[in-house]
Amino acid sequence: MSAEPLVGVVMGSKSDYSVMERAVEMLREFGVAHEVRVVSAHRTPDLLFEYAEAAAGRGLRVVIAGAGGAAHLPGMMAAKTVVPVLGVPIAATALQGMDALLSIAQMPKGVPVGTMAIGAAGAANAALLAVAILGTTDAALQAKLVSWREARRDEVLAQEIV
C-alpha cells in the first residue's frame, strides 16, 4: 500500500498466510494501510523484538499476529510494544489450534493480547476489530464499518427459508 501502514499483520511462517490472508483481505476492503511480514518468535527472535519495539514509532496502531502450536508470537509481540496486539490462533498441529488458542489467551496480567477465534474467522475478525479501533479516531473509517455491518444485517434479513 502507498500510505504508511497503520496495521501490521505478522505470522510465524509463510504457510500461516493461508489463514492470515483473511485479515489482509478485510483490511484491503476497508482501505486500511497495512504491511504483511513473516516474523517467527522461535526462529527470528531478534527480528521479532526489533519489529515490536519499532512498531509505535513507525506509526502502527494495531498488530495482528497469527501463530500456531505454542503460539508465542502474539504474546512476545505484546511484551515488547504498547501497540494493541490481536492474536489469531492457527490450527497447525494435531491439536487443531486449541494449543495456540490457550497459549494466546493465557497471557499473564500486565501483558494483554486480544484473542480471536481459531483460523480464518479469527483472522477476519481481527481485521474488523482493528478497523473498529482505528475508527475511534477516524470518522470516515467508522462510517465504513457501520455500513459494512448494516450490509451483513441486510443479508441475514433477506434470507428466506422455504
N, C-alpha and C positions, 0 to 999 in steps of 0.2 A: 504494500500500500504506500501511497505517496506521503501521507501525513505521518507525523511522529506517532508511534504506536502508544495506545492507551492501555491495551491488554496484551499481556504475554501469555502465549499458550505453549506450555512446555510438557515434555513427556520423556520417559526414561529410555525409550528406544524408538526407532523408526517404525517398527511393527505396531506400536501403540497408536499410530496415526489413523488406522482403520476405525478406531473409536473416536479419537480426538478430532477427526475431520468434521464431526457433527458440531462441535463448538466453533470451528473455523467457519463452517457454512452459515451458522446463525450470526456470527459477528459480521460476516460479509453482507448478509441480508439486511442488517441494520446499519451498514456503512461505518462500522466501528474500526478505526485504525488498530491493527494488531500485528504481532510478529509470532512466528512459529519456530521453536527450537527443540532439538534433542539435547537434554541435559540430564545425565544419569547421576543419581545420588551415589551409586556404588562404583561406577567406572570412571566418572569425571567429577569427583567431589570438589576439586578446586574451581572448575568451571561453574558448578552449582553455587558455590559461595560467592564467586565474582558476579554472577548474574543476579543473585538475590540482593547482594549488598549495593549494587548499582541501580536496581530497579526504580526506586523512588526518584533518584537523581536524574534518571533518563526520562522521567515523566510517566512511567507505568502507573496506572491507578488500580489495576487488578491483575493477578496472576492466576491462570487456570492451569493446574498441574495434574496430569494424568499419570497413574502408576499402577502396576500390578504386583502381585506377590507380596513381599514385605512392605512395599509402597512407602519408602522413606522420602521420596522426592517432595511431596506436598509439605510434610512436617519440617523437613530440613530447610525448605524454601521459607516457610513461615518463621522459622527460628532465626533467619538471617535478614529479614526485611520487615518493615512495618506496613508494607503494601498488603491489602487483603489477599489471601490465598484461598482458592476454591479447589478442593481436591476431588478428582474423579477416579474412583476405583475401576481398575480394568481387570477383566477375567483373563488372567494369563497363566494360571496354574490349575492343578486338579481340583482346587477348592472353589473354582468358578467365581473368583473375585471377592469371596467372603473374607479371605485373609487381608486383601487390600482394603476393603471397607472397614474392617475392625482396626487396622493399623492407622488409617487416616482419621477415623472417628475418635480414637482413644488418645488424643493429644493431651499432654499434661496441662494443668492450669497455668495460664500465662502465655501459652503458645497456641492460639486458636487457628484451626483450619476449618473453613466451611466445607462440609462433607456432602457430596452429591450421591445420587444413586449409582449403582454399578452399571458401567457400559455406556452405550450411545445416548440413552435418555439422560443419563447424568451429565454427559458432555454437553448436550444441547441445553439442559437446564443451567449448567454452569455459565454458559454464554448469556442466557437470558437473565440470570442473576447479575452478571457483570454489567449488562445493559441497564438493569434497574439501578445498580449502584452508580453508574455514570450518569443516569438520568436524574439523580438527585441534584445535580449541578448543571444539567443541560436540558432545558425545557423542550427543545425540538426532539431530542432523543427520547425523552419521556413520552412525548406525544406519539412517536412512532410505536413505542411499546404498548401504549394504551390502544392504538389502532390494531396492532397485531393481536392483542388479547381479545379485542372485540370480534375480530375476524374468526378466531378459534371458537368463540362463543356462538357466532352465527353458523359455523359449520355444524356444530352439535345440534343447534335448534332446527336446522334444515333436514336433519336425518329423520327418516320415516321408517317405521317397522310395519311391514305389511302382514 
